[in-house]
C-alpha cells in the first residue's frame, strides 16, 4: 500500500505554473482584475515571485510575493470563487514557497 499524497490532485483542466517576471501586459491586466482592491498598495513590476493557475487558457488564480518590506502584505493569493476548495490554493502556495529567493540578503545560511 502506498503512502497517501500530501496534496489532492488538481482538476483535469487546471495547471499551476510559475509566473514569468515581469508579467506581460495581458497577464498584468488579468491579475489586477482578479485581485482588485488587494493590489492597490502593490506594484506588479516589483514582484519577487509568482504562481498562476490556468484553466481553459484563462488565469483563474494566483499567489504573488513581493520583497520583504516593500508592501504592507508581502504575499497575497486569490482564486475565482467557482474554483475554491479543489486543492488549487494549496498548489499555488506550494509552488510559490518553492521559489528560490533571488535576494542573497534574505538567504538563510547555516553557520557551524
C-alpha positions as a Markdown table, in Angstrom:
| # | Residue | x | y | z |
|---|---|---|---|---|
| 1 | Unk | 0.0 | 0.0 | 0.0 |
| 2 | Unk | 1.4 | 3.4 | -1.0 |
| 3 | Unk | 1.5 | 6.4 | 1.2 |
| 4 | Unk | -1.2 | 9.0 | 0.6 |
| 5 | Unk | -0.3 | 12.0 | -1.4 |
| 6 | Unk | 0.1 | 15.2 | 0.6 |
| 7 | Unk | -1.9 | 17.3 | -1.9 |
| 8 | Unk | -5.1 | 16.4 | -3.7 |
| 9 | Unk | -4.8 | 16.1 | -7.5 |
| 10 | Unk | -5.8 | 19.3 | -9.4 |
| 11 | Unk | -8.9 | 19.3 | -11.6 |
| 12 | Unk | -8.1 | 17.9 | -15.0 |
| 13 | Unk | -8.1 | 21.2 | -16.9 |
| 14 | Unk | -6.1 | 23.2 | -14.4 |
| 15 | Unk | -2.4 | 23.7 | -14.4 |
| 16 | Unk | -0.3 | 25.6 | -12.0 |
| 17 | Unk | 3.0 | 27.2 | -13.1 |
| 18 | Unk | 5.5 | 29.9 | -12.2 |
| 19 | Unk | 4.7 | 33.4 | -13.3 |
| 20 | Unk | 7.4 | 34.8 | -15.6 |
| 21 | Unk | 8.5 | 38.2 | -14.3 |
| 22 | Unk | 7.8 | 40.8 | -15.2 |
| 23 | Unk | 4.2 | 39.8 | -16.2 |
| 24 | Unk | 3.2 | 40.5 | -19.7 |
| 25 | Unk | 0.6 | 43.4 | -20.1 |
| 26 | Unk | -2.3 | 41.0 | -20.7 |
| 27 | Unk | -1.3 | 38.9 | -17.6 |
| 28 | Unk | -0.9 | 42.1 | -15.6 |
| 29 | Unk | -4.4 | 43.2 | -16.6 |
| 30 | Unk | -5.9 | 39.8 | -15.6 |
| 31 | Unk | -4.1 | 39.9 | -12.2 |
| 32 | Unk | -5.4 | 43.4 | -11.5 |
| 33 | Unk | -8.9 | 42.2 | -12.3 |
| 34 | Unk | -8.5 | 39.0 | -10.2 |
| 35 | Unk | -7.0 | 40.8 | -7.1 |
| 36 | Unk | -9.0 | 44.1 | -7.4 |
| 37 | Unk | -8.6 | 46.0 | -4.2 |
| 38 | Unk | -5.7 | 43.8 | -2.8 |
| 39 | Unk | -3.2 | 45.3 | -5.4 |
| 40 | Unk | -3.9 | 48.9 | -4.6 |
| 41 | Unk | -0.8 | 49.2 | -2.5 |
| 42 | Unk | 1.3 | 46.8 | -4.6 |
| 43 | Unk | 3.1 | 47.3 | -7.8 |
| 44 | Unk | 3.2 | 44.3 | -10.1 |
| 45 | Unk | 6.5 | 45.5 | -11.5 |
| 46 | Unk | 8.1 | 44.9 | -8.1 |
| 47 | Unk | 7.1 | 41.2 | -7.8 |
| 48 | Unk | 9.7 | 38.9 | -6.4 |
| 49 | Unk | 7.9 | 35.6 | -7.3 |
| 50 | Unk | 4.5 | 34.4 | -8.5 |
| 51 | Unk | 2.5 | 31.3 | -9.4 |
| 52 | Unk | -0.6 | 31.2 | -11.5 |
| 53 | Unk | -3.4 | 28.7 | -12.0 |
| 54 | Unk | -4.8 | 28.5 | -15.6 |
| 55 | Unk | -7.9 | 26.7 | -16.8 |
| 56 | Unk | -9.1 | 26.8 | -20.4 |
| 57 | Unk | -6.4 | 29.4 | -21.2 |
| 58 | Unk | -7.7 | 31.8 | -18.5 |
| 59 | Unk | -5.9 | 32.7 | -15.3 |
| 60 | Unk | -8.2 | 31.6 | -12.5 |
| 61 | Unk | -5.9 | 32.2 | -9.6 |
| 62 | Unk | -2.5 | 33.4 | -8.4 |
| 63 | Unk | -0.2 | 33.6 | -5.5 |
| 64 | Unk | 2.2 | 36.6 | -5.5 |
| 65 | Unk | 5.1 | 37.7 | -3.4 |
| 66 | Unk | 6.9 | 41.0 | -3.1 |
| 67 | Unk | 10.3 | 41.6 | -1.4 |
| 68 | Unk | 10.1 | 41.9 | 2.4 |
| 69 | Unk | 9.5 | 45.5 | 3.5 |
| 70 | Unk | 8.1 | 46.6 | 0.1 |
| 71 | Unk | 4.4 | 46.3 | 0.9 |
| 72 | Unk | 2.0 | 46.0 | 3.9 |
| 73 | Unk | 1.3 | 42.4 | 3.0 |
| 74 | Unk | 4.3 | 40.8 | 1.1 |
| 75 | Unk | 2.3 | 37.8 | 0.0 |
| 76 | Unk | -1.2 | 37.5 | -1.4 |
| 77 | Unk | -3.3 | 34.8 | -3.1 |
| 78 | Unk | -6.6 | 34.8 | -4.8 |
| 79 | Unk | -8.7 | 32.3 | -6.7 |
| 80 | Unk | -12.0 | 32.7 | -8.6 |
| 81 | Unk | -14.8 | 31.6 | -6.3 |
| 82 | Unk | -16.0 | 28.7 | -8.5 |
| 83 | Unk | -12.6 | 27.0 | -8.2 |
| 84 | Unk | -12.2 | 27.2 | -4.5 |
| 85 | Unk | -11.9 | 24.0 | -2.4 |
| 86 | Unk | -10.3 | 21.9 | -5.1 |
| 87 | Unk | -6.7 | 22.0 | -3.9 |
| 88 | Unk | -5.7 | 24.8 | -6.3 |
| 89 | Unk | -4.9 | 27.3 | -3.5 |
| 90 | Unk | -2.6 | 24.8 | -1.8 |
| 91 | Unk | -0.8 | 24.1 | -5.2 |
| 92 | Unk | -0.3 | 27.8 | -5.8 |
| 93 | Unk | 1.1 | 28.4 | -2.3 |
| 94 | Unk | 3.4 | 25.3 | -2.6 |
| 95 | Unk | 4.8 | 26.4 | -5.9 |
| 96 | Unk | 5.3 | 30.0 | -4.5 |
| 97 | Unk | 7.1 | 28.6 | -1.4 |
| 98 | Unk | 9.4 | 26.5 | -3.6 |
| 99 | Unk | 10.6 | 29.6 | -5.5 |
| 100 | Unk | 14.2 | 30.3 | -4.6 |
| 101 | Unk | 14.8 | 33.8 | -3.1 |
| 102 | Unk | 17.0 | 35.7 | -5.5 |
| 103 | Unk | 18.0 | 38.2 | -2.8 |
| 104 | Unk | 21.1 | 36.9 | -1.1 |
| 105 | Unk | 20.3 | 39.2 | 1.9 |
| 106 | Unk | 17.3 | 37.0 | 2.6 |
| 107 | Unk | 19.0 | 33.7 | 2.3 |
| 108 | Unk | 19.5 | 31.7 | 5.5 |
| 109 | Unk | 22.9 | 30.1 | 5.8 |
| 110 | Unk | 23.8 | 27.6 | 8.4 |
| 111 | Unk | 26.9 | 28.6 | 10.5 |
| 112 | Unk | 28.8 | 25.7 | 12.1 |
